[in-house]
């Protein structure tokens, strides 16, 4: 959970001044962590298995 908390905190800080929602996806192990944020909202989602659609 420390990884998720750090990802959320960094993303909120990075996108806190944007009006359009921005999305950041990080892959760790077999999970994909998605944070969508702007100055008005925050969405956090964990996908149980990282799909090829999210990998670089």
C-alpha positions as CSV (number, residue, x, y, z in Angstrom):
1,X,0.0,0.0,0.0
2,X,2.9,2.4,0.5
3,X,3.5,2.3,-3.3
4,X,-0.2,3.2,-4.0
5,X,-0.1,6.0,-1.4
6,X,3.1,7.5,-2.9
7,X,1.7,7.3,-6.4
8,X,-1.6,9.0,-5.3
9,X,0.3,11.7,-3.5
10,X,2.7,12.4,-6.3
11,X,0.0,12.4,-8.9
12,X,-2.3,14.8,-6.9
13,X,0.6,17.2,-6.4
14,X,1.6,17.0,-10.1
15,X,-2.0,17.6,-11.5
16,X,-3.4,19.8,-8.7
17,X,-3.5,22.9,-10.9
18,X,-4.9,21.3,-14.1
19,X,-8.5,21.7,-15.1
20,X,-8.6,18.7,-17.6
21,X,-8.3,15.3,-15.8
22,X,-4.9,13.8,-16.3
23,X,-4.2,10.0,-16.0
24,X,-1.1,8.3,-14.7
25,X,-0.7,4.5,-14.9
26,X,2.0,2.6,-13.2
27,X,2.7,-1.2,-13.4
28,X,4.0,-2.9,-10.3
29,X,4.2,-6.7,-10.2
30,X,1.0,-8.1,-11.8
31,X,-1.1,-5.0,-11.0
32,X,-1.8,-1.8,-12.9
33,X,-2.4,1.2,-10.7
34,X,-4.4,4.1,-12.3
35,X,-4.8,7.6,-10.9
36,X,-6.9,10.2,-12.6
37,X,-6.8,13.7,-11.0
38,X,-7.2,17.4,-11.6
39,X,-7.9,20.3,-9.3
40,X,-11.4,19.1,-8.6
41,X,-11.3,15.3,-8.3
42,X,-9.3,12.2,-7.7
43,X,-10.0,8.7,-8.9
44,X,-7.8,5.7,-8.0
45,X,-8.2,2.2,-9.4
46,X,-6.2,-1.0,-9.2
47,X,-6.5,-3.6,-12.0
48,X,-5.7,-7.1,-10.7
49,X,-3.7,-8.1,-13.7
50,X,-1.7,-5.7,-15.8
51,X,-2.9,-6.0,-19.4
52,X,-0.7,-5.4,-22.5
53,X,-2.8,-2.2,-23.1
54,X,-1.1,-0.4,-20.2
55,X,2.5,-1.7,-20.7
56,X,5.1,0.4,-22.5
